[in-house]
């Protein structure tokens, strides 16, 4: 990895961020001409894959600027994500879509690609509440009803190869696994991937549609009052083609009884707007296993980015890999259990 790959945001100084937004001043857009002049206030928001900032504006409320990591997505893939989110927003779904400025949603300044979004506040949803889960299910059902209308052309598919086999190969080829744990890790990953394949075989041919892709509580903002009351879905950066259950299983936690209740609440809302294929329940633990493998490889790929060792100091320690082996062993057992059966 060369230095520019390891530190893609080294040149993204506060002045660069402000100048990038100021470069849009006077351009026709959703805020009107001249609506993009900053006032010098800048707040870094929690993001590692990309860089995201709340930017104070001279005229109007703050905006959010998202600067994309070089080499991760092509321009076409980013624009396809933007078009999907704008399609959802046009149907009055509670998503935060990029602003169109001078006819574009993706902009460039000093070698950095970025998009600008309206600022939305909120808190994490309370997923232990049945009414909240049903509400979330309704909106995800609406997202999927639109996501099923047409496929992505440039964004990838969530599959075993890209989320399981390729991450395994990357970790092995870059020697992240400690020598004394290598045999155990290779064995448990091989067994886990076999379990994933069996789950997909039991599910059979299920429909793929455009997904949020990373629908966990950190990507949902909940507001308690006003016209915007309820959930707002943000950060479609991981949007891709895949089975509908991918956007549902991350709302489930706890023991089997708790997850059954949660799933029942979510599907009560979901089925009001979109059909759910119950065969996809065979994929819940398989997708969880793939996410665990993909996440470890994601951290490994970014380990030369100085922000990552600072934010994830526990990664790549002996204890970390021991825990991942135990975690995958648990997943192997779970994948052979009967799928959840909503009430």
C-alpha positions in Angstrom: 0.0 0.0 0.0 1.5 3.3 -1.0 1.3 6.4 1.2 -1.6 8.0 -0.7 -3.7 4.9 -0.2 -2.8 4.7 3.5 -3.5 8.3 4.2 -6.1 9.4 1.6 -7.3 12.3 3.7 -3.9 13.7 4.6 -4.5 16.8 2.5 -8.1 17.2 3.8 -7.3 20.0 6.2 -10.0 22.2 7.8 -9.2 24.9 5.3 -9.6 22.4 2.5 -13.0 21.4 3.8 -14.2 25.0 4.1 -12.8 25.9 0.7 -14.5 22.9 -0.9 -17.9 24.1 0.3 -17.1 27.7 -0.5 -16.3 26.6 -4.1 -20.1 25.9 -4.5 -21.1 29.4 -3.5 -23.2 31.1 -6.2 -24.0 27.8 -7.9 -27.7 27.1 -8.4 -29.0 24.5 -6.1 -31.6 23.4 -3.6 -30.5 26.3 -1.3 -30.5 28.8 -4.0 -27.6 30.7 -5.5 -25.1 32.0 -3.0 -26.3 29.6 -0.3 -23.1 27.7 0.2 -20.7 30.2 1.9 -19.3 28.9 5.1 -18.8 30.9 8.4 -15.7 29.1 9.6 -17.4 26.7 12.0 -16.4 23.0 11.5 -17.2 19.9 13.5 -15.9 16.5 12.6 -18.6 13.8 12.9 -18.1 10.1 13.7 -16.9 8.4 10.5 -13.9 6.3 9.6 -14.4 5.0 6.1 -15.1 8.5 4.8 -14.7 11.9 6.5 -17.9 13.7 7.5 -18.2 17.3 8.8 -20.9 19.6 10.1 -20.2 22.9 8.4 -21.6 26.2 9.6 -23.0 28.4 6.9 -23.3 32.2 6.8 -26.9 32.0 5.6 -29.0 29.2 7.1 -28.5 26.1 9.2 -25.4 24.0 9.1 -24.8 21.5 6.3 -23.1 18.1 6.4 -20.2 17.5 4.0 -19.1 13.9 3.2 -15.7 13.4 1.6 -15.3 10.0 0.0 -12.4 7.7 0.5 -10.4 7.5 -2.7 -10.5 4.1 -4.5 -13.4 2.6 -2.7 -16.3 3.5 -5.0 -16.2 4.7 -8.6 -18.0 8.0 -9.4 -20.7 5.9 -11.1 -21.3 3.8 -8.0 -21.6 6.9 -5.8 -24.0 8.5 -8.2 -26.1 5.4 -8.3 -26.3 5.5 -4.5 -27.3 9.2 -4.6 -30.0 8.5 -7.3 -31.4 5.7 -5.1 -31.6 7.9 -2.0 -33.2 10.7 -4.0 -35.7 8.3 -5.5 -36.6 7.3 -1.9 -36.9 11.0 -0.8 -39.1 11.8 -3.8 -41.6 9.2 -2.4 -41.4 11.0 0.9 -39.5 8.4 2.7 -37.5 9.6 5.8 -34.0 9.5 4.3 -31.3 12.1 4.1 -30.5 12.7 0.4 -27.6 14.6 -1.0 -28.3 18.2 -2.2 -28.3 18.8 -6.0 -26.0 21.8 -6.7 -25.4 23.1 -10.2 -27.1 19.9 -11.4 -24.8 17.6 -9.6 -24.7 15.7 -6.3 -21.1 14.7 -6.5 -18.4 17.4 -6.5 -14.6 17.6 -6.5 -12.1 20.0 -5.0 -8.4 19.7 -4.6 -8.5 16.0 -5.5 -11.2 15.2 -3.0 -14.7 14.0 -4.0 -17.6 15.1 -1.8 -21.3 15.6 -1.4 -23.4 17.9 0.7 -26.4 17.0 2.8 -28.9 18.8 4.9 -28.2 18.5 8.6 -30.6 16.2 10.6 -30.5 15.7 14.3 -31.8 12.8 16.4 -31.0 10.0 18.7 -30.6 6.2 18.3 -34.0 4.4 18.3 -35.1 2.3 21.3 -35.2 -1.1 19.8 -36.5 -2.7 22.9 -39.8 -0.9 22.3 -42.3 -2.9 20.1 -43.9 0.2 18.6 -40.5 1.5 17.5 -39.6 -1.8 15.9 -42.9 -1.9 14.0 -42.3 1.7 12.9 -38.8 0.8 11.7 -40.3 -2.2 9.8 -42.8 0.0 8.0 -40.1 2.3 6.7 -37.8 -0.5 5.7 -40.7 -2.1 3.9 -41.3 1.1 2.0 -37.5 1.3 1.1 -37.6 -2.2 -0.2 -40.8 -1.7 -2.2 -38.9 1.0 -4.1 -35.6 -0.9 -4.1 -37.2 -3.8 -5.8 -38.3 -1.7 -8.8 -35.0 -1.8 -10.6 -31.5 -3.2 -9.9 -28.2 -1.4 -9.3 -26.0 -1.6 -12.3 -22.6 -0.6 -10.9 -22.9 -1.3 -7.2 -22.0 -4.8 -6.0 -23.9 -7.8 -4.7 -23.8 -9.0 -1.1 -22.6 -12.6 -1.6 -20.4 -15.2 -0.1 -17.5 -14.5 -2.3 -17.2 -10.7 -1.5 -18.2 -10.9 2.2 -16.6 -14.2 3.2 -14.1 -15.7 0.8 -12.3 -12.6 -0.3 -12.0 -11.2 3.3 -10.5 -14.6 4.3 -8.0 -14.5 1.4 -7.0 -10.9 2.2 -6.3 -11.6 5.9 -4.2 -14.7 5.0 -2.2 -13.1 2.2 -1.4 -10.1 4.3 -0.4 -12.2 7.3 -2.7 -10.7 9.9 -3.4 -13.9 11.8 -0.8 -14.8 14.5 1.2 -17.9 13.6 0.1 -19.8 16.7 -3.6 -19.2 15.9 -3.4 -19.6 12.1 -4.4 -23.3 11.9 -7.3 -22.8 14.3 -8.5 -19.6 12.5 -8.3 -21.2 9.0 -10.2 -24.2 10.3 -13.0 -22.3 11.9 -13.4 -19.9 8.9 -13.6 -22.9 6.6 -16.3 -24.4 8.7 -18.1 -21.1 9.0 -18.1 -20.6 5.2 -19.4 -24.2 4.8 -22.2 -23.3 7.2 -23.0 -20.1 5.3 -23.3 -22.1 2.0 -25.7 -24.6 3.7 -27.9 -21.7 4.9 -28.0 -20.2 1.4 -28.8 -23.7 0.0 -31.7 -24.1 2.5 -33.0 -20.6 1.6 -33.0 -21.4 -2.1 -33.2 -18.7 -4.8 -34.3 -15.5 -3.0 -34.8 -12.2 -4.6 -32.1 -9.5 -4.5 -33.0 -5.9 -4.4 -31.5 -2.5 -3.7 -30.7 -2.3 0.1 -29.6 0.2 2.6 -27.0 -2.5 3.3 -25.8 -1.4 6.7 -29.1 -0.8 8.6 -27.9 -0.7 12.2 -29.0 1.7 14.9 -26.0 4.0 14.2 -27.4 4.7 10.8 -30.9 5.6 12.1 -31.7 9.0 13.7 -34.9 9.1 15.7 -36.8 12.3 16.5 -39.7 12.6 19.0 -41.6 15.6 17.8 -42.5 17.7 14.8 -43.2 16.8 11.2 -40.1 14.7 11.1 -41.1 12.5 14.1 -39.8 9.0 13.9 -36.8 7.4 12.2 -34.6 8.9 9.5 -32.3 6.6 7.6 -28.8 8.0 6.9 -25.6 6.8 5.2 -26.4 4.6 2.3 -22.7 4.3 1.6 -22.9 0.5 1.8 -26.0 0.2 -0.3 -25.9 -2.8 -2.6 -27.9 -5.6 -4.1 -28.9 -8.4 -1.7 -31.7 -10.2 0.2 -34.2 -8.2 2.1 -33.3 -9.8 5.4 -29.9 -8.0 5.3 -31.7 -4.8 6.3 -33.7 -6.5 9.1 -31.4 -8.8 11.0 -29.2 -6.1 12.4 -32.3 -4.8 14.4 -32.3 -8.1 16.3 -30.3 -8.8 19.5 -30.4 -10.9 22.6 -31.4 -14.5 23.0 -33.6 -16.5 20.7 -36.9 -15.6 22.4 -36.0 -11.9 22.4 -35.0 -12.0 18.7 -38.3 -13.8 17.8 -40.3 -11.1 19.5 -38.3 -8.3 17.8 -38.6 -10.0 14.4 -42.3 -10.3 14.8 -42.7 -6.6 15.6 -40.5 -5.6 12.7 -42.4 -7.8 10.2 -45.7 -6.6 11.4 -44.8 -3.1 10.1 -42.7 -4.4 7.1 -45.5 -6.5 5.6 -47.8 -3.5 5.4 -45.7 -2.3 2.5 -43.7 -5.2 1.1 -44.0 -9.0 1.1 -41.4 -10.9 3.1 -40.2 -14.3 1.9 -39.9 -16.4 5.0 -37.2 -18.6 3.4 -34.8 -15.7 4.0 -34.9 -16.4 7.7 -32.4 -19.2 6.9 -29.9 -16.4 6.1 -30.0 -14.5 9.4 -27.0 -16.2 11.1 -25.3 -16.7 7.8 -25.3 -13.0 7.1 -24.2 -12.3 10.6 -21.2 -14.7 10.1 -20.3 -13.0 6.8 -20.4 -9.6 8.5 -18.0 -10.7 11.2 -15.5 -11.9 8.6 -16.0 -8.8 6.4 -15.5 -6.5 9.4 -12.2 -8.0 10.4 -10.9 -7.7 6.9 -12.2 -4.1 6.6 -10.2 -3.1 9.7 -7.1 -4.9 8.3 -7.4 -3.0 5.0 -7.5 0.3 6.8 -4.9 -0.4 9.4 -2.3 1.8 7.7 -4.7 4.8 8.0 -3.6 6.5 11.2 -7.2 7.0 12.3 -7.7 3.3 12.7 -5.1 2.3 15.2 -6.2 5.3 17.3 -9.9 4.4 17.1 -9.6 0.5 17.3 -6.5 -0.2 19.5 -7.8 -3.7 20.3 -7.6 -4.8 16.7 -4.9 -7.2 15.6 -4.0 -8.3 19.1 -3.7 -11.9 20.2 -6.9 -11.5 22.2 -8.7 -10.1 19.2 -8.1 -13.1 17.0 -8.8 -15.6 19.9 -12.2 -13.9 20.3 -12.9 -14.0 16.6 -12.2 -17.8 16.6 -14.6 -18.3 19.5 -17.2 -16.0 17.9 -17.2 -18.0 14.6 -17.4 -21.3 16.5 -20.6 -20.0 18.1 -21.9 -18.9 14.7 -21.2 -22.4 13.2 -23.6 -23.9 15.9 -26.2 -21.2 15.4 -26.3 -21.7 11.6 -27.3 -25.3 12.1 -30.2 -24.4 14.3 -33.8 -24.0 13.1 -34.4 -20.4 11.8 -36.3 -17.9 13.8 -40.1 -18.3 13.5 -41.9 -14.9 14.0 -45.0 -15.0 16.2 
